[in-house]
Amino acid sequence: MKTFAEKVVIVTGATSGLGEATAWLCSDAASFVNGAVLPVDGGDTTRLY
């Protein structure tokens, strides 16, 4: 049986993904987000767990 990390599809990131995350964090939609880590790495972080 594959682990969760082995099932994750790794996507090569694009600068647009980072820009979209930044724009969202600067918007009113993210007004309740504080002290959080938001990895924008195409799922690469999930391979660590």
Secondary structure, DSSP 8 states (H G I E B T S, - for coil): ---HHHH-------HHHHHHHHHHHTSGGGTT--S-----STTGGGGG-
